[in-house]
Amino acid sequence: MNDESRPKASTGTFRVRGVSRDLHRAARLRAVSQGTTLRRVLLEALQAYGAGTWTPAEKPSATS
């Protein structure tokens, strides 16, 4: 694959829609209580997902 056909790297900036204020606050407070940041929590989750070491649980189907 040559440089022209290689996908461009992202900026590293993500916007996640649909996160309620309550969820954001709870996650941030939990991170702080564990001595870390929400940024670090999200980075570790993305790294684990990208490495194939973590997969989100499947949502139950509406018919179950």
N, C-alpha and C positions, 0 to 999 in steps of 0.2 A: 504494500500500500504506500503510495507516494504522499508527500506532504499536502498536495492539493486536494486529494480525495479523503484525507483524514478529517474526521469531525472536529470542529473547533471546541476547545475547552470552554466550559461554562464560566461565568463570573464568580460562581460560588455563592451567589445571592439567591435565596429561595423565598417565595411568598406562598404561604399555605393558606388556602381559603377554607372556610367552614369550621375554623377553630373558634369555639365560643370564648368569651372573656373568662367565664368560670373555669373552663378547661385549661386555658393558658395560665391563669392565676394559680390553679391547683398544681400544675406541672412545675411552674416556676418556684412555688413555695416548697414543693418536695425536693427539687434540685438544691435549693439553698439549704434546706434542712440536712441534706446529705453532703454539704460542703462542696457543691459543684455548681455549674451554671446550666441553664436550659440549652444553651448553645452546645455545650459539651455533651449533654445527654443526646441531643439530636445528631451530632457528629458521630458519636459512637454507634447509634442505631443505624445510621446510613452506612458506616463502615462495615458493620456486621452483616447488613443486608447485601451490600455489594460483594462481600467475601463469601456469601452463601452460608454463613453460620447462623443466621436468624431469618425466619420467615414468619410474617404475621399470621395469626390464627385466621382460619376461614370464617367468614360471616355465616351464621346459620341461615339456611334458605327460608323464604317466607312460608313455605309449605310444611316446615318441620314443626 
